Amino acid sequence: MTSEEERRRQHRHRHKQRVVRGISDELVNDFDAAAHAAGSDRSNVTRQLWEWFARRPGAQLPERPAAPPAESDNHPK
């Protein structure tokens, strides 16, 4: 049987977690799919956006994948 401390250790993340509230599950799923289609992941794309928005030297917007056919019109802008 594992102790409470061992359970906490197993669930620790390498980096401090940042939480963004108020984002729907649908948007998270769409974002993850787009990041994957661009050959990346949610954390990497988010980090790039934050660095660009904060005007960090050398920061660039991440590449966006091509829009999926016909589905791009189904989501509100």
mmJSON file of the N, C-alpha and C atoms, coordinates in Angstrom:
{"data_MODEL":{"atom_site":{
"group_PDB":["ATOM","ATOM","ATOM","ATOM","ATOM","ATOM","ATOM","ATOM","ATOM","ATOM","ATOM","ATOM","ATOM","ATOM","ATOM","ATOM","ATOM","ATOM","ATOM","ATOM","ATOM","ATOM","ATOM","ATOM","ATOM","ATOM","ATOM","ATOM","ATOM","ATOM","ATOM","ATOM","ATOM","ATOM","ATOM","ATOM","ATOM","ATOM","ATOM","ATOM","ATOM","ATOM","ATOM","ATOM","ATOM","ATOM","ATOM","ATOM","ATOM","ATOM","ATOM","ATOM","ATOM","ATOM","ATOM","ATOM","ATOM","ATOM","ATOM","ATOM","ATOM","ATOM","ATOM","ATOM","ATOM","ATOM","ATOM","ATOM","ATOM","ATOM","ATOM","ATOM","ATOM","ATOM","ATOM","ATOM","ATOM","ATOM","ATOM","ATOM","ATOM","ATOM","ATOM","ATOM","ATOM","ATOM","ATOM","ATOM","ATOM","ATOM","ATOM","ATOM","ATOM","ATOM","ATOM","ATOM","ATOM","ATOM","ATOM","ATOM","ATOM","ATOM","ATOM","ATOM","ATOM","ATOM","ATOM","ATOM","ATOM","ATOM","ATOM","ATOM","ATOM","ATOM","ATOM","ATOM","ATOM","ATOM","ATOM","ATOM","ATOM","ATOM","ATOM","ATOM","ATOM","ATOM","ATOM","ATOM","ATOM","ATOM","ATOM","ATOM","ATOM","ATOM","ATOM","ATOM","ATOM","ATOM","ATOM","ATOM","ATOM","ATOM","ATOM","ATOM","ATOM","ATOM","ATOM","ATOM","ATOM","ATOM","ATOM","ATOM","ATOM","ATOM","ATOM","ATOM","ATOM","ATOM","ATOM","ATOM","ATOM","ATOM","ATOM","ATOM","ATOM","ATOM","ATOM","ATOM","ATOM","ATOM","ATOM","ATOM","ATOM","ATOM","ATOM","ATOM","ATOM","ATOM","ATOM","ATOM","ATOM","ATOM","ATOM","ATOM","ATOM","ATOM","ATOM","ATOM","ATOM","ATOM","ATOM","ATOM","ATOM","ATOM","ATOM","ATOM","ATOM","ATOM","ATOM","ATOM","ATOM","ATOM","ATOM","ATOM","ATOM","ATOM","ATOM","ATOM","ATOM","ATOM","ATOM","ATOM","ATOM","ATOM","ATOM","ATOM","ATOM","ATOM","ATOM","ATOM","ATOM","ATOM","ATOM","ATOM","ATOM","ATOM","ATOM","ATOM","ATOM","ATOM","ATOM"],
"id":[1,2,3,4,5,6,7,8,9,10,11,12,13,14,15,16,17,18,19,20,21,22,23,24,25,26,27,28,29,30,31,32,33,34,35,36,37,38,39,40,41,42,43,44,45,46,47,48,49,50,51,52,53,54,55,56,57,58,59,60,61,62,63,64,65,66,67,68,69,70,71,72,73,74,75,76,77,78,79,80,81,82,83,84,85,86,87,88,89,90,91,92,93,94,95,96,97,98,99,100,101,102,103,104,105,106,107,108,109,110,111,112,113,114,115,116,117,118,119,120,121,122,123,124,125,126,127,128,129,130,131,132,133,134,135,136,137,138,139,140,141,142,143,144,145,146,147,148,149,150,151,152,153,154,155,156,157,158,159,160,161,162,163,164,165,166,167,168,169,170,171,172,173,174,175,176,177,178,179,180,181,182,183,184,185,186,187,188,189,190,191,192,193,194,195,196,197,198,199,200,201,202,203,204,205,206,207,208,209,210,211,212,213,214,215,216,217,218,219,220,221,222,223,224,225,226,227,228,229,230,231],
"type_symbol":["N","C","C","N","C","C","N","C","C","N","C","C","N","C","C","N","C","C","N","C","C","N","C","C","N","C","C","N","C","C","N","C","C","N","C","C","N","C","C","N","C","C","N","C","C","N","C","C","N","C","C","N","C","C","N","C","C","N","C","C","N","C","C","N","C","C","N","C","C","N","C","C","N","C","C","N","C","C","N","C","C","N","C","C","N","C","C","N","C","C","N","C","C","N","C","C","N","C","C","N","C","C","N","C","C","N","C","C","N","C","C","N","C","C","N","C","C","N","C","C","N","C","C","N","C","C","N","C","C","N","C","C","N","C","C","N","C","C","N","C","C","N","C","C","N","C","C","N","C","C","N","C","C","N","C","C","N","C","C","N","C","C","N","C","C","N","C","C","N","C","C","N","C","C","N","C","C","N","C","C","N","C","C","N","C","C","N","C","C","N","C","C","N","C","C","N","C","C","N","C","C","N","C","C","N","C","C","N","C","C","N","C","C","N","C","C","N","C","C","N","C","C","N","C","C","N","C","C","N","C","C"],
"label_atom_id":["N","CA","C","N","CA","C","N","CA","C","N","CA","C","N","CA","C","N","CA","C","N","CA","C","N","CA","C","N","CA","C","N","CA","C","N","CA","C","N","CA","C","N","CA","C","N","CA","C","N","CA","C","N","CA","C","N","CA","C","N","CA","C","N","CA","C","N","CA","C","N","CA","C","N","CA","C","N","CA","C","N","CA","C","N","CA","C","N","CA","C","N","CA","C","N","CA","C","N","CA","C","N","CA","C","N","CA","C","N","CA","C","N","CA","C","N","CA","C","N","CA","C","N","CA","C","N","CA","C","N","CA","C","N","CA","C","N","CA","C","N","CA","C","N","CA","C","N","CA","C","N","CA","C","N","CA","C","N","CA","C","N","CA","C","N","CA","C","N","CA","C","N","CA","C","N","CA","C","N","CA","C","N","CA","C","N","CA","C","N","CA","C","N","CA","C","N","CA","C","N","CA","C","N","CA","C","N","CA","C","N","CA","C","N","CA","C","N","CA","C","N","CA","C","N","CA","C","N","CA","C","N","CA","C","N","CA","C","N","CA","C","N","CA","C","N","CA","C","N","CA","C","N","CA","C","N","CA","C","N","CA","C","N","CA","C","N","CA","C"],
"label_alt_id":[null,null,null,null,null,null,null,null,null,null,null,null,null,null,null,null,null,null,null,null,null,null,null,null,null,null,null,null,null,null,null,null,null,null,null,null,null,null,null,null,null,null,null,null,null,null,null,null,null,null,null,null,null,null,null,null,null,null,null,null,null,null,null,null,null,null,null,null,null,null,null,null,null,null,null,null,null,null,null,null,null,null,null,null,null,null,null,null,null,null,null,null,null,null,null,null,null,null,null,null,null,null,null,null,null,null,null,null,null,null,null,null,null,null,null,null,null,null,null,null,null,null,null,null,null,null,null,null,null,null,null,null,null,null,null,null,null,null,null,null,null,null,null,null,null,null,null,null,null,null,null,null,null,null,null,null,null,null,null,null,null,null,null,null,null,null,null,null,null,null,null,null,null,null,null,null,null,null,null,null,null,null,null,null,null,null,null,null,null,null,null,null,null,null,null,null,null,null,null,null,null,null,null,null,null,null,null,null,null,null,null,null,null,null,null,null,null,null,null,null,null,null,null,null,null,null,null,null,null,null,null],
"label_comp_id":["MET","MET","MET","THR","THR","THR","SER","SER","SER","GLU","GLU","GLU","GLU","GLU","GLU","GLU","GLU","GLU","ARG","ARG","ARG","ARG","ARG","ARG","ARG","ARG","ARG","GLN","GLN","GLN","HIS","HIS","HIS","ARG","ARG","ARG","HIS","HIS","HIS","ARG","ARG","ARG","HIS","HIS","HIS","LYS","LYS","LYS","GLN","GLN","GLN","ARG","ARG","ARG","VAL","VAL","VAL","VAL","VAL","VAL","ARG","ARG","ARG","GLY","GLY","GLY","ILE","ILE","ILE","SER","SER","SER","ASP","ASP","ASP","GLU","GLU","GLU","LEU","LEU","LEU","VAL","VAL","VAL","ASN","ASN","ASN","ASP","ASP","ASP","PHE","PHE","PHE","ASP","ASP","ASP","ALA","ALA","ALA","ALA","ALA","ALA","ALA","ALA","ALA","HIS","HIS","HIS","ALA","ALA","ALA","ALA","ALA","ALA","GLY","GLY","GLY","SER","SER","SER","ASP","ASP","ASP","ARG","ARG","ARG","SER","SER","SER","ASN","ASN","ASN","VAL","VAL","VAL","THR","THR","THR","ARG","ARG","ARG","GLN","GLN","GLN","LEU","LEU","LEU","TRP","TRP","TRP","GLU","GLU","GLU","TRP","TRP","TRP","PHE","PHE","PHE","ALA","ALA","ALA","ARG","ARG","ARG","ARG","ARG","ARG","PRO","PRO","PRO","GLY","GLY","GLY","ALA","ALA","ALA","GLN","GLN","GLN","LEU","LEU","LEU","PRO","PRO","PRO","GLU","GLU","GLU","ARG","ARG","ARG","PRO","PRO","PRO","ALA","ALA","ALA","ALA","ALA","ALA","PRO","PRO","PRO","PRO","PRO","PRO","ALA","ALA","ALA","GLU","GLU","GLU","SER","SER","SER","ASP","ASP","ASP","ASN","ASN","ASN","HIS","HIS","HIS","PRO","PRO","PRO","LYS","LYS","LYS"],
"label_asym_id":["A","A","A","A","A","A","A","A","A","A","A","A","A","A","A","A","A","A","A","A","A","A","A","A","A","A","A","A","A","A","A","A","A","A","A","A","A","A","A","A","A","A","A","A","A","A","A","A","A","A","A","A","A","A","A","A","A","A","A","A","A","A","A","A","A","A","A","A","A","A","A","A","A","A","A","A","A","A","A","A","A","A","A","A","A","A","A","A","A","A","A","A","A","A","A","A","A","A","A","A","A","A","A","A","A","A","A","A","A","A","A","A","A","A","A","A","A","A","A","A","A","A","A","A","A","A","A","A","A","A","A","A","A","A","A","A","A","A","A","A","A","A","A","A","A","A","A","A","A","A","A","A","A","A","A","A","A","A","A","A","A","A","A","A","A","A","A","A","A","A","A","A","A","A","A","A","A","A","A","A","A","A","A","A","A","A","A","A","A","A","A","A","A","A","A","A","A","A","A","A","A","A","A","A","A","A","A","A","A","A","A","A","A","A","A","A","A","A","A","A","A","A","A","A","A","A","A","A","A","A","A"],
"label_entity_id":["1","1","1","1","1","1","1","1","1","1","1","1","1","1","1","1","1","1","1","1","1","1","1","1","1","1","1","1","1","1","1","1","1","1","1","1","1","1","1","1","1","1","1","1","1","1","1","1","1","1","1","1","1","1","1","1","1","1","1","1","1","1","1","1","1","1","1","1","1","1","1","1","1","1","1","1","1","1","1","1","1","1","1","1","1","1","1","1","1","1","1","1","1","1","1","1","1","1","1","1","1","1","1","1","1","1","1","1","1","1","1","1","1","1","1","1","1","1","1","1","1","1","1","1","1","1","1","1","1","1","1","1","1","1","1","1","1","1","1","1","1","1","1","1","1","1","1","1","1","1","1","1","1","1","1","1","1","1","1","1","1","1","1","1","1","1","1","1","1","1","1","1","1","1","1","1","1","1","1","1","1","1","1","1","1","1","1","1","1","1","1","1","1","1","1","1","1","1","1","1","1","1","1","1","1","1","1","1","1","1","1","1","1","1","1","1","1","1","1","1","1","1","1","1","1","1","1","1","1","1","1"],
"label_seq_id":[1,1,1,2,2,2,3,3,3,4,4,4,5,5,5,6,6,6,7,7,7,8,8,8,9,9,9,10,10,10,11,11,11,12,12,12,13,13,13,14,14,14,15,15,15,16,16,16,17,17,17,18,18,18,19,19,19,20,20,20,21,21,21,22,22,22,23,23,23,24,24,24,25,25,25,26,26,26,27,27,27,28,28,28,29,29,29,30,30,30,31,31,31,32,32,32,33,33,33,34,34,34,35,35,35,36,36,36,37,37,37,38,38,38,39,39,39,40,40,40,41,41,41,42,42,42,43,43,43,44,44,44,45,45,45,46,46,46,47,47,47,48,48,48,49,49,49,50,50,50,51,51,51,52,52,52,53,53,53,54,54,54,55,55,55,56,56,56,57,57,57,58,58,58,59,59,59,60,60,60,61,61,61,62,62,62,63,63,63,64,64,64,65,65,65,66,66,66,67,67,67,68,68,68,69,69,69,70,70,70,71,71,71,72,72,72,73,73,73,74,74,74,75,75,75,76,76,76,77,77,77],
"pdbx_PDB_ins_code":[null,null,null,null,null,null,null,null,null,null,null,null,null,null,null,null,null,null,null,null,null,null,null,null,null,null,null,null,null,null,null,null,null,null,null,null,null,null,null,null,null,null,null,null,null,null,null,null,null,null,null,null,null,null,null,null,null,null,null,null,null,null,null,null,null,null,null,null,null,null,null,null,null,null,null,null,null,null,null,null,null,null,null,null,null,null,null,null,null,null,null,null,null,null,null,null,null,null,null,null,null,null,null,null,null,null,null,null,null,null,null,null,null,null,null,null,null,null,null,null,null,null,null,null,null,null,null,null,null,null,null,null,null,null,null,null,null,null,null,null,null,null,null,null,null,null,null,null,null,null,null,null,null,null,null,null,null,null,null,null,null,null,null,null,null,null,null,null,null,null,null,null,null,null,null,null,null,null,null,null,null,null,null,null,null,null,null,null,null,null,null,null,null,null,null,null,null,null,null,null,null,null,null,null,null,null,null,null,null,null,null,null,null,null,null,null,null,null,null,null,null,null,null,null,null,null,null,null,null,null,null],
"Cartn_x":[0.848,0.0,0.894,0.552,1.365,0.88,1.843,1.502,0.993,0.41,-0.102,1.037,2.194,3.35,3.804,3.815,4.204,3.222,1.931,0.921,1.129,1.428,1.674,2.901,3.943,5.165,4.914,4.056,3.761,3.01,2.298,1.478,2.113,3.341,4.001,4.391,4.296,4.682,6.084,6.745,8.096,8.119,7.103,7.007,5.756,5.799,4.627,3.472,2.304,1.142,0.5,0.1,-0.672,-2.044,-3.063,-4.422,-5.117,-5.755,-6.556,-8.003,-8.775,-10.172,-11.101,-12.28,-13.316,-13.195,-12.447,-12.306,-13.113,-13.98,-14.851,-14.045,-14.591,-13.953,-13.843,-14.849,-14.823,-13.631,-13.389,-12.255,-10.937,-10.846,-9.628,-9.373,-10.4,-10.256,-9.853,-10.477,-10.13,-8.685,-8.285,-6.925,-5.903,-6.182,-5.281,-5.147,-6.267,-6.235,-5.434,-5.628,-4.888,-3.399,-3.061,-1.651,-1.012,-1.722,-1.217,-1.047,-2.03,-1.952,-0.769,-0.363,0.784,2.092,2.009,3.219,3.706,2.798,3.17,2.224,2.178,1.265,0.776,-0.216,-0.853,0.147,1.016,1.972,2.92,3.435,4.385,3.725,2.534,1.832,1.476,1.0,0.647,1.868,2.983,4.221,4.629,4.547,4.898,3.975,2.684,1.732,2.04,2.31,2.613,3.89,4.913,6.179,5.979,5.212,4.926,4.129,3.072,2.206,2.969,3.913,4.714,5.889,5.965,7.008,8.418,8.573,9.904,10.759,12.025,12.903,12.948,12.763,12.833,11.58,10.583,9.36,8.569,8.005,7.19,5.903,4.875,3.617,3.829,3.205,3.328,2.593,3.04,2.386,1.002,0.033,-1.31,-1.472,-2.168,-2.423,-3.489,-3.567,-4.627,-5.979,-6.964,-8.319,-8.884,-9.584,-10.215,-11.323,-11.528,-12.555,-13.954,-14.676,-16.081,-16.338,-15.531,-15.761,-15.402,-14.546,-14.109,-15.256,-16.358,-17.502,-18.463,-18.238,-19.159,-18.935,-17.796,-17.48,-17.634,-18.152,-18.283,-16.908,-16.826,-15.548,-15.352],
"Cartn_y":[-1.185,0.0,1.249,2.227,3.439,4.471,5.194,6.241,7.474,8.397,9.64,10.417,10.468,11.177,10.528,9.223,8.529,8.829,8.876,9.221,10.64,11.58,12.958,13.033,12.309,12.303,11.766,10.773,10.17,11.14,12.08,12.988,14.363,14.55,15.835,16.013,17.242,17.567,18.151,18.019,18.538,20.061,20.713,22.168,22.581,23.77,24.293,24.393,23.901,23.95,25.329,25.788,27.024,26.591,27.179,26.776,27.945,27.668,28.668,28.274,29.149,28.852,29.4,28.817,29.333,28.877,27.81,27.285,26.0,25.92,24.741,23.509,22.346,21.091,21.0,21.509,21.48,22.273,23.467,24.281,23.592,22.991,22.259,21.133,20.387,19.286,19.798,20.896,21.481,21.994,22.622,23.158,22.022,20.958,19.808,19.189,19.063,18.494,19.388,20.695,21.627,21.605,21.555,21.49,20.216,19.113,17.836,17.886,18.479,18.597,19.467,20.39,21.257,20.619,19.385,18.692,19.167,19.62,20.165,19.63,20.305,19.951,21.222,21.079,22.229,23.092,22.469,23.233,24.049,23.446,24.147,25.323,25.114,26.188,27.309,26.957,27.966,28.782,28.111,28.805,29.785,29.357,30.239,31.455,31.237,32.359,33.343,32.838,33.704,34.507,33.848,34.551,35.64,35.34,36.332,37.493,37.189,38.22,39.127,38.567,39.343,40.056,39.918,40.567,40.151,38.874,38.35,38.414,38.76,38.839,37.51,37.593,36.418,35.563,35.908,35.099,35.255,34.153,34.154,33.392,33.754,33.013,31.593,30.61,29.236,29.067,28.105,27.8,27.21,27.618,27.053,25.977,24.904,23.881,24.373,23.721,24.05,23.761,24.56,24.353,23.05,22.29,21.072,21.441,20.639,20.97,21.011,22.082,22.283,22.408,21.83,21.922,23.286,24.021,25.315,26.313,26.103,27.006,26.66,25.566,25.118,25.771,26.429,26.996,28.512,29.083,30.547,31.199,32.351,33.066,33.949],
"Cartn_z":[0.0,0.0,0.0,-0.823,-0.907,0.1,0.623,1.591,0.844,1.573,0.987,0.332,0.967,0.407,-0.906,-0.979,-2.213,-3.333,-3.019,-4.031,-4.548,-3.645,-4.07,-4.964,-4.616,-5.408,-6.812,-6.933,-8.23,-9.145,-8.574,-9.369,-9.542,-9.131,-9.313,-10.772,-11.22,-12.59,-12.584,-13.706,-13.844,-13.724,-14.263,-14.246,-13.485,-12.918,-12.233,-13.22,-12.822,-13.705,-13.69,-14.858,-15.016,-15.498,-14.949,-15.299,-15.983,-17.096,-17.791,-17.592,-16.988,-16.675,-17.747,-17.811,-18.698,-20.141,-20.38,-21.738,-21.82,-22.808,-22.938,-23.334,-23.012,-23.406,-24.926,-25.627,-27.091,-27.631,-27.061,-27.502,-27.176,-26.006,-25.644,-26.644,-26.977,-27.939,-29.321,-29.772,-31.065,-31.061,-29.962,-29.833,-29.858,-29.11,-29.093,-30.482,-31.193,-32.538,-33.485,-33.379,-34.232,-33.907,-32.63,-32.235,-32.772,-32.652,-33.164,-34.678,-35.379,-36.838,-37.261,-36.393,-36.679,-36.226,-35.717,-35.264,-33.916,-33.076,-31.771,-30.706,-29.568,-28.485,-27.802,-26.952,-26.299,-25.53,-24.77,-23.959,-24.824,-25.873,-26.735,-27.445,-27.994,-28.696,-27.716,-26.54,-25.534,-25.133,-24.914,-24.546,-25.648,-26.905,-28.02,-28.072,-27.855,-27.863,-26.735,-25.555,-24.413,-24.671,-25.212,-25.48,-26.526,-27.574,-28.611,-28.032,-27.266,-26.705,-25.739,-24.983,-24.026,-24.703,-26.026,-26.821,-26.401,-26.126,-25.813,-27.078,-26.928,-28.103,-28.86,-30.169,-31.024,-31.054,-30.257,-30.211,-31.507,-31.958,-33.164,-32.9,-33.646,-33.543,-34.05,-33.398,-33.893,-35.22,-36.0,-37.268,-37.002,-37.809,-37.709,-38.77,-38.435,-39.451,-40.426,-41.561,-42.518,-41.887,-42.234,-41.706,-42.257,-41.422,-41.939,-42.915,-43.941,-44.939,-44.336,-44.623,-44.262,-42.768,-41.905,-40.46,-39.904,-40.572,-40.051,-39.926,-40.651,-40.58,-39.45,-38.745,-37.709,-36.349,-36.169,-34.853,-34.883,-33.788,-33.737,-33.726,-34.272,-34.339,-33.141],
"occupancy":[1.0,1.0,1.0,1.0,1.0,1.0,1.0,1.0,1.0,1.0,1.0,1.0,1.0,1.0,1.0,1.0,1.0,1.0,1.0,1.0,1.0,1.0,1.0,1.0,1.0,1.0,1.0,1.0,1.0,1.0,1.0,1.0,1.0,1.0,1.0,1.0,1.0,1.0,1.0,1.0,1.0,1.0,1.0,1.0,1.0,1.0,1.0,1.0,1.0,1.0,1.0,1.0,1.0,1.0,1.0,1.0,1.0,1.0,1.0,1.0,1.0,1.0,1.0,1.0,1.0,1.0,1.0,1.0,1.0,1.0,1.0,1.0,1.0,1.0,1.0,1.0,1.0,1.0,1.0,1.0,1.0,1.0,1.0,1.0,1.0,1.0,1.0,1.0,1.0,1.0,1.0,1.0,1.0,1.0,1.0,1.0,1.0,1.0,1.0,1.0,1.0,1.0,1.0,1.0,1.0,1.0,1.0,1.0,1.0,1.0,1.0,1.0,1.0,1.0,1.0,1.0,1.0,1.0,1.0,1.0,1.0,1.0,1.0,1.0,1.0,1.0,1.0,1.0,1.0,1.0,1.0,1.0,1.0,1.0,1.0,1.0,1.0,1.0,1.0,1.0,1.0,1.0,1.0,1.0,1.0,1.0,1.0,1.0,1.0,1.0,1.0,1.0,1.0,1.0,1.0,1.0,1.0,1.0,1.0,1.0,1.0,1.0,1.0,1.0,1.0,1.0,1.0,1.0,1.0,1.0,1.0,1.0,1.0,1.0,1.0,1.0,1.0,1.0,1.0,1.0,1.0,1.0,1.0,1.0,1.0,1.0,1.0,1.0,1.0,1.0,1.0,1.0,1.0,1.0,1.0,1.0,1.0,1.0,1.0,1.0,1.0,1.0,1.0,1.0,1.0,1.0,1.0,1.0,1.0,1.0,1.0,1.0,1.0,1.0,1.0,1.0,1.0,1.0,1.0,1.0,1.0,1.0,1.0,1.0,1.0,1.0,1.0,1.0,1.0,1.0,1.0],
"B_iso_or_equiv":[0.0,0.0,0.0,0.0,0.0,0.0,0.0,0.0,0.0,0.0,0.0,0.0,0.0,0.0,0.0,0.0,0.0,0.0,0.0,0.0,0.0,0.0,0.0,0.0,0.0,0.0,0.0,0.0,0.0,0.0,0.0,0.0,0.0,0.0,0.0,0.0,0.0,0.0,0.0,0.0,0.0,0.0,0.0,0.0,0.0,0.0,0.0,0.0,0.0,0.0,0.0,0.0,0.0,0.0,0.0,0.0,0.0,0.0,0.0,0.0,0.0,0.0,0.0,0.0,0.0,0.0,0.0,0.0,0.0,0.0,0.0,0.0,0.0,0.0,0.0,0.0,0.0,0.0,0.0,0.0,0.0,0.0,0.0,0.0,0.0,0.0,0.0,0.0,0.0,0.0,0.0,0.0,0.0,0.0,0.0,0.0,0.0,0.0,0.0,0.0,0.0,0.0,0.0,0.0,0.0,0.0,0.0,0.0,0.0,0.0,0.0,0.0,0.0,0.0,0.0,0.0,0.0,0.0,0.0,0.0,0.0,0.0,0.0,0.0,0.0,0.0,0.0,0.0,0.0,0.0,0.0,0.0,0.0,0.0,0.0,0.0,0.0,0.0,0.0,0.0,0.0,0.0,0.0,0.0,0.0,0.0,0.0,0.0,0.0,0.0,0.0,0.0,0.0,0.0,0.0,0.0,0.0,0.0,0.0,0.0,0.0,0.0,0.0,0.0,0.0,0.0,0.0,0.0,0.0,0.0,0.0,0.0,0.0,0.0,0.0,0.0,0.0,0.0,0.0,0.0,0.0,0.0,0.0,0.0,0.0,0.0,0.0,0.0,0.0,0.0,0.0,0.0,0.0,0.0,0.0,0.0,0.0,0.0,0.0,0.0,0.0,0.0,0.0,0.0,0.0,0.0,0.0,0.0,0.0,0.0,0.0,0.0,0.0,0.0,0.0,0.0,0.0,0.0,0.0,0.0,0.0,0.0,0.0,0.0,0.0,0.0,0.0,0.0,0.0,0.0,0.0],
"pdbx_formal_charge":[null,null,null,null,null,null,null,null,null,null,null,null,null,null,null,null,null,null,null,null,null,null,null,null,null,null,null,null,null,null,null,null,null,null,null,null,null,null,null,null,null,null,null,null,null,null,null,null,null,null,null,null,null,null,null,null,null,null,null,null,null,null,null,null,null,null,null,null,null,null,null,null,null,null,null,null,null,null,null,null,null,null,null,null,null,null,null,null,null,null,null,null,null,null,null,null,null,null,null,null,null,null,null,null,null,null,null,null,null,null,null,null,null,null,null,null,null,null,null,null,null,null,null,null,null,null,null,null,null,null,null,null,null,null,null,null,null,null,null,null,null,null,null,null,null,null,null,null,null,null,null,null,null,null,null,null,null,null,null,null,null,null,null,null,null,null,null,null,null,null,null,null,null,null,null,null,null,null,null,null,null,null,null,null,null,null,null,null,null,null,null,null,null,null,null,null,null,null,null,null,null,null,null,null,null,null,null,null,null,null,null,null,null,null,null,null,null,null,null,null,null,null,null,null,null,null,null,null,null,null,null],
"auth_seq_id":[1,1,1,2,2,2,3,3,3,4,4,4,5,5,5,6,6,6,7,7,7,8,8,8,9,9,9,10,10,10,11,11,11,12,12,12,13,13,13,14,14,14,15,15,15,16,16,16,17,17,17,18,18,18,19,19,19,20,20,20,21,21,21,22,22,22,23,23,23,24,24,24,25,25,25,26,26,26,27,27,27,28,28,28,29,29,29,30,30,30,31,31,31,32,32,32,33,33,33,34,34,34,35,35,35,36,36,36,37,37,37,38,38,38,39,39,39,40,40,40,41,41,41,42,42,42,43,43,43,44,44,44,45,45,45,46,46,46,47,47,47,48,48,48,49,49,49,50,50,50,51,51,51,52,52,52,53,53,53,54,54,54,55,55,55,56,56,56,57,57,57,58,58,58,59,59,59,60,60,60,61,61,61,62,62,62,63,63,63,64,64,64,65,65,65,66,66,66,67,67,67,68,68,68,69,69,69,70,70,70,71,71,71,72,72,72,73,73,73,74,74,74,75,75,75,76,76,76,77,77,77],
"auth_comp_id":["MET","MET","MET","THR","THR","THR","SER","SER","SER","GLU","GLU","GLU","GLU","GLU","GLU","GLU","GLU","GLU","ARG","ARG","ARG","ARG","ARG","ARG","ARG","ARG","ARG","GLN","GLN","GLN","HIS","HIS","HIS","ARG","ARG","ARG","HIS","HIS","HIS","ARG","ARG","ARG","HIS","HIS","HIS","LYS","LYS","LYS","GLN","GLN","GLN","ARG","ARG","ARG","VAL","VAL","VAL","VAL","VAL","VAL","ARG","ARG","ARG","GLY","GLY","GLY","ILE","ILE","ILE","SER","SER","SER","ASP","ASP","ASP","GLU","GLU","GLU","LEU","LEU","LEU","VAL","VAL","VAL","ASN","ASN","ASN","ASP","ASP","ASP","PHE","PHE","PHE","ASP","ASP","ASP","ALA","ALA","ALA","ALA","ALA","ALA","ALA","ALA","ALA","HIS","HIS","HIS","ALA","ALA","ALA","ALA","ALA","ALA","GLY","GLY","GLY","SER","SER","SER","ASP","ASP","ASP","ARG","ARG","ARG","SER","SER","SER","ASN","ASN","ASN","VAL","VAL","VAL","THR","THR","THR","ARG","ARG","ARG","GLN","GLN","GLN","LEU","LEU","LEU","TRP","TRP","TRP","GLU","GLU","GLU","TRP","TRP","TRP","PHE","PHE","PHE","ALA","ALA","ALA","ARG","ARG","ARG","ARG","ARG","ARG","PRO","PRO","PRO","GLY","GLY","GLY","ALA","ALA","ALA","GLN","GLN","GLN","LEU","LEU","LEU","PRO","PRO","PRO","GLU","GLU","GLU","ARG","ARG","ARG","PRO","PRO","PRO","ALA","ALA","ALA","ALA","ALA","ALA","PRO","PRO","PRO","PRO","PRO","PRO","ALA","ALA","ALA","GLU","GLU","GLU","SER","SER","SER","ASP","ASP","ASP","ASN","ASN","ASN","HIS","HIS","HIS","PRO","PRO","PRO","LYS","LYS","LYS"],
"auth_asym_id":["A","A","A","A","A","A","A","A","A","A","A","A","A","A","A","A","A","A","A","A","A","A","A","A","A","A","A","A","A","A","A","A","A","A","A","A","A","A","A","A","A","A","A","A","A","A","A","A","A","A","A","A","A","A","A","A","A","A","A","A","A","A","A","A","A","A","A","A","A","A","A","A","A","A","A","A","A","A","A","A","A","A","A","A","A","A","A","A","A","A","A","A","A","A","A","A","A","A","A","A","A","A","A","A","A","A","A","A","A","A","A","A","A","A","A","A","A","A","A","A","A","A","A","A","A","A","A","A","A","A","A","A","A","A","A","A","A","A","A","A","A","A","A","A","A","A","A","A","A","A","A","A","A","A","A","A","A","A","A","A","A","A","A","A","A","A","A","A","A","A","A","A","A","A","A","A","A","A","A","A","A","A","A","A","A","A","A","A","A","A","A","A","A","A","A","A","A","A","A","A","A","A","A","A","A","A","A","A","A","A","A","A","A","A","A","A","A","A","A","A","A","A","A","A","A","A","A","A","A","A","A"],
"auth_atom_id":["N","CA","C","N","CA","C","N","CA","C","N","CA","C","N","CA","C","N","CA","C","N","CA","C","N","CA","C","N","CA","C","N","CA","C","N","CA","C","N","CA","C","N","CA","C","N","CA","C","N","CA","C","N","CA","C","N","CA","C","N","CA","C","N","CA","C","N","CA","C","N","CA","C","N","CA","C","N","CA","C","N","CA","C","N","CA","C","N","CA","C","N","CA","C","N","CA","C","N","CA","C","N","CA","C","N","CA","C","N","CA","C","N","CA","C","N","CA","C","N","CA","C","N","CA","C","N","CA","C","N","CA","C","N","CA","C","N","CA","C","N","CA","C","N","CA","C","N","CA","C","N","CA","C","N","CA","C","N","CA","C","N","CA","C","N","CA","C","N","CA","C","N","CA","C","N","CA","C","N","CA","C","N","CA","C","N","CA","C","N","CA","C","N","CA","C","N","CA","C","N","CA","C","N","CA","C","N","CA","C","N","CA","C","N","CA","C","N","CA","C","N","CA","C","N","CA","C","N","CA","C","N","CA","C","N","CA","C","N","CA","C","N","CA","C","N","CA","C","N","CA","C","N","CA","C","N","CA","C","N","CA","C","N","CA","C","N","CA","C"],
"pdbx_PDB_model_num":[1,1,1,1,1,1,1,1,1,1,1,1,1,1,1,1,1,1,1,1,1,1,1,1,1,1,1,1,1,1,1,1,1,1,1,1,1,1,1,1,1,1,1,1,1,1,1,1,1,1,1,1,1,1,1,1,1,1,1,1,1,1,1,1,1,1,1,1,1,1,1,1,1,1,1,1,1,1,1,1,1,1,1,1,1,1,1,1,1,1,1,1,1,1,1,1,1,1,1,1,1,1,1,1,1,1,1,1,1,1,1,1,1,1,1,1,1,1,1,1,1,1,1,1,1,1,1,1,1,1,1,1,1,1,1,1,1,1,1,1,1,1,1,1,1,1,1,1,1,1,1,1,1,1,1,1,1,1,1,1,1,1,1,1,1,1,1,1,1,1,1,1,1,1,1,1,1,1,1,1,1,1,1,1,1,1,1,1,1,1,1,1,1,1,1,1,1,1,1,1,1,1,1,1,1,1,1,1,1,1,1,1,1,1,1,1,1,1,1,1,1,1,1,1,1,1,1,1,1,1,1]
}}}
